[in-house]
Structure formats: C-alpha cells, structure tokens
Amino acid sequence: MKPLIFGIHGLANKPSKETLEAWWKMSIIEGLVKNCQVSAPTFDYQMIYWADLLYKYRLHDDENFPFDSLYNKEPYIEAKTGSLKEYKESWRDELQRKPLEIIGKSLDSFRLRFEIDVLSNPLLSNLMRDLHFYYESDRKIKNRQNQPQLMRTVVLNELKQAVREAKDRKIAVIGHSMGSIIAYDALRDLGQSDPDLKVAHLITIGAPLGLPYVKGKIIKERGYDPRVRTPSIVTESWVNYADKRDVIALDVHLADDYEANDLGVQVVDDVIANDYILPNGWPSYHKSYGYLRTPEFSKYIKSFLGL
C-alpha cells in the first residue's frame, strides 16, 4: 500500500476542512515540483481537522465581505519565483545555540520548581486560547457523537482513531504549531495503549514543543520525570523544522529537550527559511504553507513517498 501522510493544523479558527486540506496538499506539491523537480506528484494525504470542534463557523474567502471577522486574510498563495531557498547556517548559529540551550534548561527547571502557570496562563488566554483550553482540566466540548468530553480528549482522539484505522500503512504525521503538541501527545498515548501500532515518521513544523510552558506540562504529566522522549511508536525518524524568526517556535532546537526512544529515534532539528508572504506584503514566518514547501521539507517528503 502507498505511504500515507496525516497533517494536523494549528491553533485558531480555519477555513473549511476541504479548503485547508487542499491548500496543505498544494503547498507540499508546489515544493516537490519546484525544489525536487517531481512532475505531477501524487500521494495519499489526510487532514486531521479539529477547528470545527471549537468554532461554530469557518473562515471564508468571499471578497465581497473583507471586513467580516471571519474573512480569511491568510490564504494559500503560491511562492514567488526564486523565494524557495535552503537555509544556510552561519557561525552565528553555533554561537547562539549553546546559550539558548542553557537558558531553555534553566527556564524549564525554574517553572517546575516554582509552578509559574500563574504567569503563563494569562498570556496563553489572550494569545493562544486554544492551547490554554487544551490544558484546562475541566474544559469540555462536544465530540463527533455530540457528547461532552474534555477538549483534550476529543482532539487527541481525532488523530488516534486515524492512526488505528491506517495501521497497515506506512505513516508520516505532520503537526504544525499546536498540531505538533497534539501529534506528540496522541502518539505518546498510543504507545501506551496500542504498543503494536507503528508510525514511521513524526514531522513537526513551527512547533512550540520547546517552550517552557509546554514542556513543563509534558513533564508534569509524567510525574515530574524530566526524561521526556520521542514517542515509542515512532520507528524511523522525528524531524523538527523551524524558522528562527517564528515566534511560536521560539526554541528551534528540540534535540536537547527530548531524548531518543527505545528504538534510538532522536528528534533531529532542521532550521529553515519560511518564505510565506501575506496578501498585504508582510511576512508570516509561522505559516504552515511556507513550511510545507521549503526545500528541506520537500526533499524529506520526496524520500518518504519514494518519488
């Protein structure tokens, strides 16, 4: 059977599932064509969509209503000619890496010792409400069967069920932004409940998994065991793509935060340059479409798909 890609979107409201799924696939195809010279690539892909579980109405693209709060101001836009370029590391990258690792570890330790949720939650409430709700122990929403459940349970079950149904396929899971947290948590849970399941590749893009608040939650759930690691059902690789200008993926190096699993699969960090430009001309270094067509990502997906 052909390999299968699952994509999990990030926080905030989104266009319809059909639209977002198409735009993600178009971004991946654009990268394969322009970066890898793959002619008319085809592959099996499925969006794990959860925005409709939190938001009653989707974002729209009706240009007659541009002032509507639900008007989508960040559609998929094909990259400008010559804008898709590999990131070139410099001596400054190595100079910055070690101090950032030390600062990150210190912040993790500080949070665990003094429980700084009091400082973190107001910020999350305003800027990343979905993520704040995700970690609330009493936040319930309706599941697909219209029954109330914890938001986190409902959202994680979307990916868990998809992986179970595709158990005979070679799977790559792509998690963007908050979707990377959902992917990590769901695969970790599956490793405990369904240890016979296998996911070949975990790919995180624009991931906040290195932020002290997020890693602190993961550590706390493990009984304050700081030895967080790659989910046990990930069998071949975990690659983390991040743009240093992406404020959500503030810690671009996850290798110092997550240990290898028992199979020896260790997260590999790959710094990239996200080219996405908003319709108003401003760059958006966190946008999923930009991540999905970077040369580094394209080469990786080409290899996974066997194109």
VMD Tcl script that draws the C-alpha trace (Angstrom):
set ca {
  {0.00 0.00 0.00}
  {1.10 3.58 -0.68}
  {2.53 5.66 2.18}
  {0.04 7.91 3.96}
  {0.54 11.45 5.27}
  {-1.55 12.86 8.12}
  {-1.49 16.62 8.64}
  {-2.65 18.30 11.86}
  {-3.31 22.04 11.75}
  {-2.52 24.56 14.47}
  {-4.47 26.86 16.75}
  {-7.18 29.43 15.93}
  {-10.09 29.22 13.51}
  {-9.51 27.86 10.00}
  {-11.11 27.63 6.56}
  {-13.25 24.56 5.90}
  {-11.62 21.15 6.15}
  {-11.83 20.69 2.37}
  {-10.14 24.04 1.73}
  {-7.38 23.66 4.30}
  {-6.70 20.08 3.26}
  {-6.40 21.19 -0.37}
  {-4.11 24.11 0.48}
  {-1.76 21.95 2.55}
  {-1.55 19.43 -0.28}
  {-0.99 22.20 -2.85}
  {1.85 23.55 -0.70}
  {3.51 20.13 -0.49}
  {3.09 19.59 -4.25}
  {4.47 23.05 -5.01}
  {7.58 22.23 -3.01}
  {8.05 18.84 -4.67}
  {7.73 20.35 -8.14}
  {9.91 23.43 -7.59}
  {12.52 22.01 -5.21}
  {12.77 18.40 -6.36}
  {11.60 18.62 -9.99}
  {8.98 15.93 -9.38}
  {6.48 16.08 -12.21}
  {2.80 15.89 -11.16}
  {3.37 14.20 -7.76}
  {0.52 12.17 -6.33}
  {0.24 10.80 -2.80}
  {-2.28 9.84 -0.13}
  {-2.89 12.61 2.36}
  {-5.48 13.29 5.06}
  {-6.05 16.37 7.19}
  {-6.77 15.78 10.88}
  {-9.16 18.68 11.28}
  {-10.37 19.92 14.67}
  {-11.21 23.63 14.21}
  {-14.90 22.77 13.77}
  {-14.92 21.24 17.26}
  {-14.15 24.65 18.79}
  {-15.54 27.19 16.31}
  {-19.13 27.24 15.06}
  {-18.39 28.98 11.74}
  {-15.39 28.61 9.43}
  {-13.25 31.32 7.86}
  {-14.38 32.27 4.36}
  {-12.83 33.75 1.20}
  {-15.75 35.85 -0.06}
  {-14.09 39.04 -1.31}
  {-17.43 40.85 -1.03}
  {-17.06 40.72 2.78}
  {-13.43 41.61 3.52}
  {-14.32 43.37 6.78}
  {-16.06 40.33 8.21}
  {-14.19 38.97 11.24}
  {-14.34 35.53 9.58}
  {-12.75 36.71 6.34}
  {-9.59 34.67 5.75}
  {-6.67 37.07 5.44}
  {-4.05 34.31 5.13}
  {-4.93 32.08 2.16}
  {-2.53 29.78 0.36}
  {-0.52 31.85 -2.11}
  {1.99 30.29 -4.48}
  {5.57 31.26 -3.71}
  {7.24 33.95 -5.75}
  {9.85 32.79 -8.23}
  {13.19 32.25 -6.53}
  {11.86 32.60 -2.97}
  {12.18 28.92 -2.02}
  {15.72 28.67 -0.72}
  {17.54 26.35 1.65}
  {18.62 27.85 4.95}
  {22.37 28.38 5.18}
  {23.80 28.13 8.68}
  {26.49 30.60 9.69}
  {28.97 30.87 12.54}
  {26.38 32.96 14.39}
  {24.06 29.94 14.59}
  {26.58 27.91 16.54}
  {27.35 30.85 18.83}
  {23.64 31.26 19.63}
  {22.84 27.58 20.09}
  {24.61 26.81 23.38}
  {23.40 29.90 25.28}
  {19.83 29.20 24.14}
  {20.10 25.59 25.32}
  {21.30 26.75 28.74}
  {18.57 29.37 29.01}
  {15.93 26.83 27.96}
  {17.01 24.28 30.53}
  {17.10 26.96 33.25}
  {13.58 28.11 32.40}
  {12.31 24.51 32.49}
  {13.86 23.99 35.90}
  {12.50 27.31 37.20}
  {8.99 26.51 36.05}
  {8.97 23.05 37.61}
  {10.30 24.35 40.90}
  {8.05 27.39 41.27}
  {4.99 26.45 39.16}
  {4.86 29.59 37.01}
  {1.47 28.76 35.47}
  {0.22 31.91 37.18}
  {2.41 33.93 34.82}
  {1.93 31.78 31.74}
  {-1.83 31.28 31.64}
  {-2.93 34.94 31.25}
  {-0.66 35.22 28.21}
  {-1.99 32.00 26.75}
  {-5.57 33.06 27.47}
  {-5.19 36.11 25.24}
  {-2.81 34.97 22.51}
  {-3.22 31.18 22.34}
  {-6.68 30.49 23.73}
  {-6.96 27.07 22.08}
  {-3.78 25.87 23.77}
  {-4.92 27.26 27.12}
  {-8.23 25.39 26.79}
  {-6.36 22.25 25.77}
  {-4.56 22.13 29.11}
  {-7.56 23.05 31.27}
  {-8.68 20.04 33.30}
  {-12.39 20.94 33.19}
  {-12.79 22.34 29.66}
  {-15.37 20.21 27.83}
  {-16.61 20.35 24.24}
  {-18.90 18.13 22.15}
  {-17.26 15.19 20.39}
  {-18.28 13.83 16.98}
  {-21.07 11.88 18.66}
  {-22.35 15.14 20.24}
  {-21.34 14.01 23.72}
  {-19.45 16.31 26.12}
  {-15.83 15.33 26.76}
  {-12.66 17.07 27.81}
  {-11.43 19.17 24.90}
  {-8.05 17.48 25.02}
  {-9.59 14.00 24.86}
  {-11.77 14.91 21.88}
  {-8.94 16.49 19.89}
  {-6.42 13.72 20.59}
  {-8.95 11.06 19.59}
  {-9.13 12.56 16.08}
  {-5.53 11.52 15.37}
  {-5.59 8.35 17.46}
  {-8.53 6.94 15.54}
  {-7.00 7.87 12.18}
  {-3.74 6.08 13.04}
  {-5.60 2.99 14.25}
  {-7.59 2.83 11.01}
  {-4.38 3.10 8.96}
  {-2.39 0.59 10.99}
  {-1.29 -1.34 7.88}
  {0.09 1.76 6.13}
  {3.48 3.44 6.35}
  {2.56 6.70 8.08}
  {4.09 10.16 8.39}
  {2.42 12.58 10.80}
  {2.94 16.31 10.22}
  {2.00 18.59 13.11}
  {2.01 22.36 12.70}
  {2.09 24.74 15.68}
  {-0.38 23.44 18.29}
  {-0.86 20.48 15.96}
  {2.67 19.41 16.88}
  {1.62 19.19 20.55}
  {-1.47 17.18 19.59}
  {0.67 14.87 17.45}
  {3.22 14.35 20.22}
  {0.62 13.70 22.93}
  {-1.53 11.42 20.76}
  {1.41 9.30 19.60}
  {2.77 9.09 23.14}
  {-0.64 7.91 24.40}
  {-0.92 5.38 21.57}
  {2.46 3.99 22.54}
  {0.99 3.14 25.93}
  {-2.47 1.96 24.86}
  {-1.64 0.40 21.45}
  {2.07 -0.51 21.57}
  {1.80 -2.64 18.41}
  {0.95 0.41 16.29}
  {3.76 1.97 14.26}
  {4.22 5.48 12.88}
  {7.30 5.70 10.68}
  {7.85 9.46 10.80}
  {6.87 12.36 13.04}
  {7.41 15.77 11.44}
  {6.90 18.95 13.46}
  {6.81 22.40 11.84}
  {6.62 25.69 13.72}
  {6.41 23.67 16.93}
  {6.14 25.24 20.41}
  {7.27 21.95 21.99}
  {10.42 23.59 23.33}
  {8.62 26.37 25.20}
  {8.99 26.01 28.99}
  {5.20 26.15 29.48}
  {4.53 23.30 27.04}
  {7.45 21.11 28.05}
  {6.58 21.74 31.68}
  {3.08 20.36 31.08}
  {4.53 17.25 29.44}
  {6.97 16.73 32.31}
  {4.24 17.23 34.90}
  {2.08 14.59 33.21}
  {4.99 12.16 33.57}
  {5.07 12.68 37.32}
  {7.75 15.38 37.03}
  {10.08 12.97 35.26}
  {12.19 15.30 33.06}
  {13.23 12.47 30.73}
  {10.69 13.27 28.02}
  {11.46 11.49 24.77}
  {10.34 10.59 21.28}
  {7.00 8.69 21.35}
  {7.70 4.97 21.46}
  {5.63 4.12 18.33}
  {7.75 6.40 16.11}
  {10.01 3.89 14.38}
  {12.20 5.76 11.89}
  {12.54 9.49 12.49}
  {11.32 12.67 14.13}
  {12.35 15.81 12.25}
  {11.63 19.28 13.59}
  {11.59 22.15 11.09}
  {11.69 25.69 12.48}
  {12.34 29.23 11.30}
  {14.31 31.29 13.82}
  {12.00 34.25 13.10}
  {8.92 32.21 14.07}
  {7.79 33.49 17.49}
  {5.74 30.35 18.18}
  {8.71 28.06 17.54}
  {10.89 30.20 19.78}
  {13.10 27.25 20.73}
  {14.17 25.88 17.36}
  {16.31 23.14 18.91}
  {14.28 20.29 20.42}
  {17.12 17.75 20.44}
  {18.27 19.00 23.84}
  {14.71 18.76 25.22}
  {13.59 15.29 24.05}
  {15.62 12.11 24.41}
  {15.62 9.16 21.99}
  {13.03 6.41 22.42}
  {13.94 2.74 22.92}
  {14.39 2.36 19.15}
  {17.01 5.09 19.17}
  {14.82 7.60 17.33}
  {16.01 11.06 18.38}
  {14.49 14.34 17.20}
  {16.62 15.98 14.51}
  {16.37 19.76 14.24}
  {16.49 21.43 10.84}
  {16.43 25.23 10.70}
  {14.68 26.51 7.57}
  {13.62 29.80 5.97}
  {9.82 30.21 5.75}
  {9.07 32.28 2.64}
  {5.32 32.89 3.16}
  {4.17 36.45 2.45}
  {0.70 37.69 3.43}
  {-1.53 39.35 0.80}
  {-0.69 42.71 2.40}
  {3.01 42.12 1.75}
  {4.06 41.29 5.31}
  {6.00 38.06 6.02}
  {4.47 35.37 8.23}
  {7.27 33.12 9.40}
  {4.88 30.77 11.21}
  {2.55 29.98 8.31}
  {2.11 26.28 7.54}
  {2.08 26.76 3.75}
  {5.56 28.25 3.87}
  {6.92 25.40 5.97}
  {5.39 22.74 3.72}
  {7.22 23.92 0.60}
  {10.71 24.61 1.94}
  {13.46 22.74 0.08}
  {14.48 20.81 3.21}
  {10.92 19.61 3.83}
  {10.36 18.78 0.16}
  {13.43 16.54 -0.02}
  {12.36 14.71 3.11}
  {8.81 14.10 1.87}
  {10.10 13.03 -1.55}
  {12.21 10.35 0.15}
  {9.31 9.21 2.37}
  {6.96 8.90 -0.60}
  {9.58 7.14 -2.75}
  {9.10 9.59 -5.59}
}
mol new
graphics top color blue
foreach p $ca { graphics top sphere $p radius 0.5 }
foreach p [lrange $ca 0 end-1] q [lrange $ca 1 end] { graphics top cylinder $p $q radius 0.2 }
display resetview
